[in-house]
Amino acid sequence: MAVKKYRQEDIASCQNPEFASWVWQWYKEAQEKDQRIQFALRKAFDSLVAHPEKLRNGREASRLSGIGDHISDKLEKRLRQYI
């Protein structure tokens, strides 16, 4: 399966650019450290970029494919820091 390469424009044009950029950052860090969570983070990122609606918080994101409790909690924590 080919992995799509993303650009900043792809992230900026999606409905959830903050969430997508945070998950992408976590994905790249996990990839550099060769951590297994990189695969879950990549799936979460793809779901966020493809989701057509704006999400208000990490709990809403948990309804997307590939985003479980761990990632939604990380998004909630990061969102609190961002606001």
Beta strands, then each sheet from edge to edge (+ up, - down):
end
